[in-house]
Amino acid sequence: MTVTIIHSVLLFDGESWHPDSSVVLDSETGLVVTVHKGSRGPIDDMKDAIVVDGTNHTLLPGLIESHMHAHDGHLPKGRDVSFNLRSALRCGITTCCDMHSSPDIIHQLRQKVSEGIKMAEKGNLDSTMADLKSCLWAATIKGGWPKPVVLGPDPSDEQRAFVDSWPNVTPENATDFVTQQKKAGADYIKLMQEDGTCLSLPSGAIPPASADVQEAVVKAARAQGLVVVGHALSLDNTELLLRAGVDGLTHTFIDKPLSEPVLTLYKQTNSFVIPTLVVLSSLTAEEQQRRQRFADTALQNGVIDDFTHGIMTEPLKGASADASLSYACDTLRRFKDEGVDILAGTDSVAGLNGTAVGPSMWMELDMYVERCGMSVREALRSATSVPAKRLGFHDRGVVAEGKRADCVLIQGDVSQGLDCLWKRDGVAGVWKKGLKVL
């Protein structure tokens, strides 16, 4: 048994704070062996263990980024997109959830994640990355979202052929689509419900999926035990997806205030939301000072390079005139008070303006506290135990005996402020399945 003992640490176990605690990790089983809350525990009896003094540090479950994209569609041709998952790890994220990428790129990246672990077992931590969950292809329809955002920067014949290769889901083939996705390794299913209401696109530029399509996919996914999430940027499309039976929304709407009927639907269906304030504020060109600050911090900390810094600081500016981030923030305040589950996610993509996988999570959590009234504890729950529970990752998201030993050690007292996460050298150590990977 290869054991690591982290003692005298402030523990956030995914739900609450526990000062002066000790945690024992086993890299052979990949699990947390014991947790001593408020106690040093019998660490002196464990010979040959690696002992880490956690004094003046905070131990968290590995963070979960609940909405990103792993593909390289926005990068210069030939650039390796795997730096995304490396940057995520350096920000304390041990699990990334991709929300629409080709199966080929997902399988390639998962192989690189495995190779990084093998190298870490030999003491080389240069290639370690966050884990990658994915829906693989989303349940797209012919000509539908996200065709415009993909063809916009590259309308070449090659790119058009790529978009044409996406699924064309109908009520008749919905069951086959879900079956194929699950067989190919999908962890959940994603729907797309977009008509361009909140975007600066010509009317009719995006054909929306019908309610019949969405209901058929939800029914098929339910039958195969898969969680279903759905994209919607407007209040009306959110309502359509909730009525179709999704487990959660992958954005908060930005076109209107929260209506009582939609709030009631969220509560009646026990649906969750992944806010993605980072990409929404990039669309509306808001929060630029905050975006610049986090981009500068990430560059100074060596988490991103000059190319990604330039991308992160430039907003998308693609929202309609009536769209506003305040609708999303006000909605999240109400959701928090009403008990609607919130899962931290950014919709970051390598090369997508206003975003950077990894540092954007810092910005997202900061906005939850600064603009949405969350406590530090609530923000951290949204990035640990809540997504693990709601997305069906029951092996992680908490620091508890028998759970996967994904942990992040942060310098300082995180209970007093999330800024400990992004201070220089704030991420002091990262473990995946009990193995030190950073």
DOBA-240634 format. One record per residue (C-alpha): residue number from 1; z, x, y. Coordinates in Angstrom, 2 decimals, m for minus. Layout:
% DOBA-240634
[NUM,[Z,X,Y]];
...
END
This chain:
% DOBA-240634
[1,[0.00,0.00,0.00]];
[2,[m1.06,1.41,3.42]];
[3,[1.47,0.02,5.85]];
[4,[1.72,0.02,9.64]];
[5,[5.00,m0.99,11.27]];
[6,[4.99,m2.01,14.93]];
[7,[8.59,m2.32,16.12]];
[8,[10.55,m3.07,19.30]];
[9,[7.62,m5.06,20.67]];
[10,[7.29,m8.27,22.65]];
[11,[5.48,m10.53,20.18]];
[12,[3.25,m13.45,21.06]];
[13,[2.59,m14.91,17.63]];
[14,[m0.13,m17.32,18.78]];
[15,[2.34,m20.01,19.81]];
[16,[5.39,m18.51,21.52]];
[17,[7.12,m15.36,22.73]];
[18,[9.56,m13.27,20.68]];
[19,[11.14,m10.22,22.35]];
[20,[12.17,m7.05,20.48]];
[21,[10.31,m7.94,17.29]];
[22,[8.76,m5.99,14.43]];
[23,[5.59,m6.66,12.46]];
[24,[4.46,m5.03,9.22]];
[25,[0.71,m4.83,8.49]];
[26,[m0.91,m3.87,5.19]];
[27,[m4.49,m2.55,5.30]];
[28,[m4.81,m2.74,1.51]];
[29,[m4.38,m6.52,1.36]];
[30,[m5.50,m7.02,4.96]];
[31,[m2.50,m9.25,5.62]];
[32,[0.66,m9.39,7.68]];
[33,[3.49,m8.49,5.26]];
[34,[6.51,m9.52,7.30]];
[35,[7.42,m10.57,10.83]];
[36,[10.93,m9.94,12.15]];
[37,[11.36,m11.99,15.32]];
[38,[14.00,m10.57,17.62]];
[39,[14.84,m7.95,15.03]];
[40,[13.83,m4.41,14.17]];
[41,[13.84,m5.26,10.46]];
[42,[14.32,m2.87,7.55]];
[43,[11.65,m0.43,8.75]];
[44,[13.65,2.65,7.77]];
[45,[13.30,1.66,4.10]];
[46,[9.49,1.83,4.18]];
[47,[8.51,5.38,3.33]];
[48,[5.06,6.76,4.20]];
[49,[4.45,3.90,6.65]];
[50,[2.69,4.49,9.97]];
[51,[5.29,3.63,12.60]];
[52,[4.28,2.46,16.09]];
[53,[6.94,2.16,18.80]];
[54,[6.10,m1.04,20.67]];
[55,[8.62,m0.55,23.46]];
[56,[7.18,m1.82,26.77]];
[57,[4.21,m3.29,24.90]];
[58,[3.08,m6.77,23.83]];
[59,[1.59,m7.59,20.42]];
[60,[m0.92,m10.45,20.28]];
[61,[m3.09,m11.96,17.56]];
[62,[m6.65,m10.66,17.89]];
[63,[m8.38,m12.75,20.54]];
[64,[m11.12,m15.20,19.54]];
[65,[m14.17,m15.59,21.79]];
[66,[m15.21,m19.15,20.92]];
[67,[m18.62,m19.20,22.59]];
[68,[m21.02,m16.29,22.90]];
[69,[m24.49,m15.41,21.69]];
[70,[m25.16,m12.33,19.61]];
[71,[m28.95,m12.17,19.99]];
[72,[m30.94,m9.62,21.99]];
[73,[m33.30,m12.08,23.70]];
[74,[m32.27,m11.09,27.23]];
[75,[m32.27,m7.33,26.65]];
[76,[m35.07,m4.84,27.25]];
[77,[m37.10,m4.51,24.07]];
[78,[m35.71,m1.96,21.65]];
[79,[m32.14,m1.99,22.96]];
[80,[m29.51,m2.32,20.23]];
[81,[m27.43,m5.45,20.86]];
[82,[m24.52,m4.33,18.67]];
[83,[m22.79,m2.83,21.74]];
[84,[m21.77,m6.43,22.46]];
[85,[m19.34,m6.57,19.56]];
[86,[m18.02,m3.09,20.38]];
[87,[m17.30,m4.15,23.98]];
[88,[m15.56,m7.27,22.70]];
[89,[m13.26,m5.20,20.51]];
[90,[m12.34,m2.96,23.45]];
[91,[m11.25,m6.08,25.32]];
[92,[m8.91,m7.17,22.53]];
[93,[m11.34,m9.61,20.88]];
[94,[m11.43,m9.35,17.09]];
[95,[m13.57,m12.44,16.39]];
[96,[m16.71,m13.59,18.24]];
[97,[m18.28,m17.00,17.64]];
[98,[m22.06,m17.00,18.08]];
[99,[m23.55,m20.34,19.11]];
[100,[m27.30,m19.97,18.40]];
[101,[m29.04,m16.85,17.16]];
[102,[m31.54,m16.09,14.45]];
[103,[m30.10,m15.65,10.95]];
[104,[m31.79,m12.25,10.78]];
[105,[m29.94,m10.80,13.78]];
[106,[m26.63,m12.27,12.59]];
[107,[m27.01,m10.75,9.14]];
[108,[m27.95,m7.38,10.66]];
[109,[m24.91,m7.41,12.94]];
[110,[m22.56,m8.48,10.16]];
[111,[m23.81,m5.52,8.13]];
[112,[m23.03,m3.21,11.05]];
[113,[m19.55,m4.70,11.32]];
[114,[m18.99,m3.89,7.64]];
[115,[m20.33,m0.37,8.08]];
[116,[m17.98,0.15,11.04]];
[117,[m15.01,m0.81,8.88]];
[118,[m16.05,1.66,6.18]];
[119,[m16.22,4.41,8.79]];
[120,[m12.81,3.39,10.19]];
[121,[m11.34,3.71,6.70]];
[122,[m12.42,7.36,6.85]];
[123,[m10.86,7.82,10.29]];
[124,[m14.00,7.39,12.45]];
[125,[m13.45,4.59,14.97]];
[126,[m16.66,5.10,16.97]];
[127,[m18.59,2.20,15.41]];
[128,[m15.95,m0.49,14.94]];
[129,[m16.75,m3.99,16.21]];
[130,[m15.38,m7.50,16.42]];
[131,[m16.02,m9.87,13.50]];
[132,[m18.93,m12.26,13.93]];
[133,[m18.90,m15.97,13.11]];
[134,[m22.03,m18.04,13.73]];
[135,[m23.78,m21.39,13.50]];
[136,[m27.02,m19.38,13.00]];
[137,[m29.73,m21.67,14.41]];
[138,[m28.45,m24.63,16.40]];
[139,[m29.86,m28.08,15.60]];
[140,[m32.75,m27.79,18.05]];
[141,[m35.59,m30.25,18.53]];
[142,[m39.22,m29.49,19.34]];
[143,[m39.52,m28.34,22.96]];
[144,[m35.80,m28.90,23.57]];
[145,[m32.94,m26.75,24.83]];
[146,[m32.61,m23.76,25.04]];
[147,[m36.38,m23.26,25.24]];
[148,[m36.50,m23.00,29.09]];
[149,[m33.77,m20.35,29.36]];
[150,[m35.47,m18.25,26.66]];
[151,[m39.04,m18.54,27.95]];
[152,[m38.08,m18.25,31.61]];
[153,[m37.71,m14.45,31.68]];
[154,[m40.37,m13.88,28.98]];
[155,[m43.13,m16.52,28.61]];
[156,[m45.24,m14.24,26.41]];
[157,[m47.19,m15.55,23.42]];
[158,[m44.81,m13.62,21.16]];
[159,[m41.77,m15.32,22.68]];
[160,[m43.43,m18.73,22.51]];
[161,[m44.11,m18.19,18.83]];
[162,[m40.46,m17.24,18.37]];
[163,[m39.28,m20.44,20.06]];
[164,[m41.74,m22.49,17.99]];
[165,[m40.10,m21.07,14.85]];
[166,[m36.78,m22.76,15.70]];
[167,[m35.70,m25.82,13.71]];
[168,[m37.17,m29.19,14.66]];
[169,[m34.35,m31.43,13.51]];
[170,[m34.93,m35.14,12.96]];
[171,[m32.80,m37.88,11.40]];
[172,[m34.89,m37.54,8.26]];
[173,[m34.38,m33.78,7.76]];
[174,[m30.84,m33.46,9.15]];
[175,[m29.23,m33.15,5.70]];
[176,[m31.71,m30.46,4.65]];
[177,[m31.08,m28.58,7.91]];
[178,[m27.32,m28.54,7.39]];
[179,[m27.69,m27.53,3.75]];
[180,[m29.98,m24.63,4.68]];
[181,[m27.65,m23.44,7.44]];
[182,[m24.61,m23.47,5.18]];
[183,[m26.48,m21.67,2.41]];
[184,[m27.62,m19.00,4.89]];
[185,[m24.03,m18.32,5.96]];
[186,[m23.32,m20.65,8.90]];
[187,[m19.62,m21.08,9.70]];
[188,[m20.13,m24.33,11.66]];
[189,[m22.97,m26.47,13.03]];
[190,[m24.03,m26.73,16.67]];
[191,[m25.91,m29.58,18.37]];
[192,[m27.94,m29.33,21.59]];
[193,[m27.83,m32.26,24.05]];
[194,[m29.57,m31.23,27.25]];
[195,[m31.89,m33.09,29.63]];
[196,[m31.66,m30.76,32.64]];
[197,[m29.42,m33.04,34.72]];
[198,[m27.30,m30.14,35.97]];
[199,[m30.10,m27.58,36.19]];
[200,[m32.66,m26.74,38.85]];
[201,[m35.59,m27.67,36.64]];
[202,[m38.38,m30.21,37.16]];
[203,[m37.60,m33.71,35.94]];
[204,[m38.60,m34.13,32.32]];
[205,[m38.79,m30.38,31.67]];
[206,[m36.36,m30.64,28.75]];
[207,[m36.74,m33.42,26.16]];
[208,[m33.22,m34.44,25.01]];
[209,[m32.31,m35.13,21.41]];
[210,[m31.73,m38.75,20.49]];
[211,[m28.36,m40.14,19.48]];
[212,[m29.87,m40.82,16.05]];
[213,[m30.57,m37.12,15.53]];
[214,[m27.07,m36.07,16.58]];
[215,[m25.37,m38.71,14.44]];
[216,[m27.43,m37.73,11.41]];
[217,[m26.50,m34.05,11.78]];
[218,[m22.81,m34.87,12.25]];
[219,[m22.82,m37.07,9.15]];
[220,[m24.52,m34.35,7.08]];
[221,[m22.15,m31.65,8.33]];
[222,[m19.10,m33.80,7.59]];
[223,[m20.32,m34.31,4.04]];
[224,[m20.46,m30.53,3.58]];
[225,[m17.11,m29.77,5.22]];
[226,[m18.47,m28.09,8.35]];
[227,[m17.09,m28.31,11.89]];
[228,[m19.64,m29.63,14.41]];
[229,[m19.79,m28.58,18.07]];
[230,[m22.24,m29.67,20.74]];
[231,[m23.81,m28.37,23.95]];
[232,[m23.74,m30.66,26.99]];
[233,[m23.50,m29.80,30.70]];
[234,[m23.39,m33.36,32.07]];
[235,[m20.84,m36.14,31.78]];
[236,[m23.35,m38.57,30.21]];
[237,[m24.51,m36.11,27.56]];
[238,[m20.89,m35.26,26.79]];
[239,[m20.22,m38.94,26.17]];
[240,[m23.24,m39.19,23.87]];
[241,[m22.02,m36.29,21.74]];
[242,[m18.48,m37.63,21.57]];
[243,[m19.81,m40.98,20.36]];
[244,[m21.95,m39.13,17.81]];
[245,[m18.74,m37.72,16.33]];
[246,[m18.67,m34.01,17.25]];
[247,[m15.44,m32.08,16.76]];
[248,[m15.79,m30.39,20.13]];
[249,[m17.95,m29.62,23.16]];
[250,[m19.15,m26.09,23.91]];
[251,[m19.05,m26.59,27.71]];
[252,[m17.25,m28.60,30.35]];
[253,[m19.56,m30.82,32.44]];
[254,[m20.28,m29.85,36.06]];
[255,[m22.17,m32.84,37.49]];
[256,[m19.41,m35.41,37.97]];
[257,[m15.63,m35.86,37.91]];
[258,[m13.99,m36.72,34.60]];
[259,[m14.22,m40.45,33.91]];
[260,[m11.48,m42.42,32.18]];
[261,[m13.85,m43.57,29.40]];
[262,[m14.76,m39.96,28.55]];
[263,[m11.12,m38.87,28.63]];
[264,[m10.29,m41.77,26.32]];
[265,[m13.10,m40.74,23.96]];
[266,[m11.83,m37.15,23.87]];
[267,[m8.36,m38.39,22.93]];
[268,[m9.49,m41.05,20.46]];
[269,[m11.75,m38.60,18.60]];
[270,[m9.31,m35.68,18.92]];
[271,[m12.19,m33.56,20.21]];
[272,[m11.74,m30.14,21.79]];
[273,[m13.58,m28.33,24.57]];
[274,[m14.78,m24.76,25.04]];
[275,[m14.95,m24.61,28.86]];
[276,[m17.25,m21.58,29.49]];
[277,[m16.23,m21.36,33.15]];
[278,[m17.85,m17.92,33.30]];
[279,[m21.39,m19.14,32.65]];
[280,[m20.89,m22.37,34.60]];
[281,[m19.81,m20.42,37.67]];
[282,[m22.80,m18.13,37.16]];
[283,[m25.08,m21.18,37.14]];
[284,[m23.52,m22.52,40.35]];
[285,[m23.24,m19.01,41.91]];
[286,[m19.50,m19.45,42.47]];
[287,[m16.57,m17.10,41.80]];
[288,[m18.61,m14.07,42.81]];
[289,[m15.63,m12.05,44.09]];
[290,[m13.81,m12.59,40.81]];
[291,[m16.94,m11.71,38.83]];
[292,[m17.42,m8.50,40.82]];
[293,[m13.79,m7.55,40.31]];
[294,[m13.93,m7.92,36.54]];
[295,[m17.29,m6.16,36.31]];
[296,[m15.91,m3.23,38.33]];
[297,[m12.77,m3.12,36.19]];
[298,[m14.77,m3.13,32.96]];
[299,[m17.01,m0.33,34.24]];
[300,[m14.04,1.76,35.35]];
[301,[m12.36,1.21,31.98]];
[302,[m15.47,2.39,30.14]];
[303,[m15.97,m0.99,28.45]];
[304,[m19.48,m1.56,29.86]];
[305,[m22.26,0.66,31.19]];
[306,[m24.14,0.55,34.51]];
[307,[m26.85,m1.74,33.08]];
[308,[m24.33,m4.36,31.91]];
[309,[m22.38,m4.02,35.17]];
[310,[m25.51,m4.90,37.13]];
[311,[m26.20,m7.89,34.89]];
[312,[m22.62,m9.13,35.06]];
[313,[m22.48,m9.09,38.86]];
[314,[m25.71,m11.04,39.42]];
[315,[m25.33,m14.83,39.03]];
[316,[m27.87,m17.07,37.30]];
[317,[m28.16,m19.51,40.25]];
[318,[m29.74,m22.12,37.99]];
[319,[m27.65,m25.23,38.71]];
[320,[m28.74,m28.37,40.54]];
[321,[m27.54,m28.91,44.10]];
[322,[m24.90,m31.44,43.04]];
[323,[m23.34,m29.28,40.31]];
[324,[m19.94,m27.78,41.04]];
[325,[m17.44,m25.67,39.13]];
[326,[m14.64,m27.74,40.65]];
[327,[m15.58,m30.66,38.37]];
[328,[m14.98,m28.43,35.35]];
[329,[m11.71,m26.99,36.65]];
[330,[m10.32,m30.39,37.64]];
[331,[m11.29,m31.73,34.21]];
[332,[m9.47,m28.88,32.46]];
[333,[m6.31,m29.55,34.48]];
[334,[m6.40,m33.14,33.30]];
[335,[m7.18,m32.14,29.71]];
[336,[m4.22,m29.76,29.72]];
[337,[m1.89,m32.53,30.86]];
[338,[m3.35,m35.04,28.39]];
[339,[m3.13,m32.73,25.36]];
[340,[m6.86,m32.13,24.78]];
[341,[m7.30,m28.83,22.95]];
[342,[m8.96,m26.06,24.98]];
[343,[m10.64,m23.11,23.22]];
[344,[m11.41,m20.02,25.31]];
[345,[m15.11,m19.22,25.39]];
[346,[m17.54,m17.84,27.94]];
[347,[m21.16,m18.36,26.73]];
[348,[m21.76,m14.67,27.36]];
[349,[m24.99,m13.08,26.17]];
[350,[m26.13,m9.47,26.39]];
[351,[m28.44,m9.27,29.39]];
[352,[m27.67,m12.78,30.72]];
[353,[m26.87,m12.74,34.42]];
[354,[m23.24,m13.27,35.34]];
[355,[m21.89,m12.47,31.86]];
[356,[m20.84,m9.61,29.63]];
[357,[m19.43,m10.12,26.15]];
[358,[m15.85,m8.84,26.27]];
[359,[m14.98,m8.58,29.98]];
[360,[m16.12,m12.15,30.59]];
[361,[m13.25,m13.30,28.36]];
[362,[m10.82,m11.62,30.75]];
[363,[m12.43,m13.52,33.63]];
[364,[m12.38,m16.79,31.69]];
[365,[m8.67,m16.54,30.91]];
[366,[m7.92,m15.53,34.50]];
[367,[m9.64,m18.70,35.77]];
[368,[m7.67,m20.85,33.33]];
[369,[m4.48,m19.64,34.99]];
[370,[m5.70,m19.33,38.58]];
[371,[m7.91,m22.43,38.83]];
[372,[m6.87,m24.75,36.01]];
[373,[m3.08,m24.53,36.14]];
[374,[m2.51,m23.04,32.71]];
[375,[0.49,m20.87,31.96]];
[376,[m0.07,m17.43,30.43]];
[377,[1.13,m18.85,27.12]];
[378,[m1.35,m21.75,27.27]];
[379,[m4.22,m19.41,28.13]];
[380,[m3.37,m17.10,25.23]];
[381,[m3.07,m20.03,22.80]];
[382,[m6.59,m21.04,23.85]];
[383,[m7.83,m17.62,22.67]];
[384,[m5.78,m17.33,19.46]];
[385,[m4.11,m20.10,17.46]];
[386,[m6.01,m23.07,18.91]];
[387,[m9.58,m21.87,18.14]];
[388,[m8.48,m20.61,14.73]];
[389,[m7.14,m24.05,13.88]];
[390,[m9.94,m26.13,15.38]];
[391,[m12.87,m24.01,14.15]];
[392,[m11.43,m23.74,10.65]];
[393,[m10.52,m20.04,10.66]];
[394,[m7.22,m20.63,8.92]];
[395,[m6.74,m16.97,7.99]];
[396,[m6.31,m15.74,11.58]];
[397,[m5.27,m16.62,15.12]];
[398,[m1.53,m16.14,14.55]];
[399,[0.78,m13.26,13.66]];
[400,[2.55,m14.65,10.61]];
[401,[3.35,m13.55,7.09]];
[402,[0.38,m13.92,4.77]];
[403,[m2.15,m14.28,7.57]];
[404,[m4.95,m11.85,8.28]];
[405,[m3.59,m8.77,10.07]];
[406,[m5.77,m8.91,13.20]];
[407,[m3.56,m7.75,16.07]];
[408,[m3.88,m6.29,19.56]];
[409,[m1.26,m4.08,21.21]];
[410,[m1.19,m4.32,25.01]];
[411,[0.67,m2.04,27.41]];
[412,[3.19,m4.00,29.47]];
[413,[4.71,m7.45,29.40]];
[414,[1.83,m9.90,29.07]];
[415,[4.20,m12.86,29.49]];
[416,[4.47,m11.85,33.14]];
[417,[0.73,m11.71,33.74]];
[418,[m2.59,m11.57,31.92]];
[419,[m3.66,m8.62,34.08]];
[420,[m2.00,m6.33,31.52]];
[421,[m5.06,m6.99,29.33]];
[422,[m7.51,m5.42,31.75]];
[423,[m5.46,m2.67,33.35]];
[424,[m6.85,0.76,32.52]];
[425,[m5.84,1.62,28.94]];
[426,[m4.18,m1.81,28.75]];
[427,[m5.55,m2.35,25.24]];
[428,[m3.48,0.29,23.47]];
[429,[m4.51,m0.50,19.91]];
[430,[m6.47,m2.97,17.79]];
[431,[m6.06,m3.69,14.08]];
[432,[m8.41,m5.69,11.86]];
[433,[m7.07,m6.65,8.44]];
[434,[m4.28,m4.14,9.00]];
[435,[m6.68,m1.24,9.64]];
[436,[m6.57,0.45,13.04]];
[437,[m10.04,0.07,14.55]];
[438,[m9.37,1.06,18.18]];
END
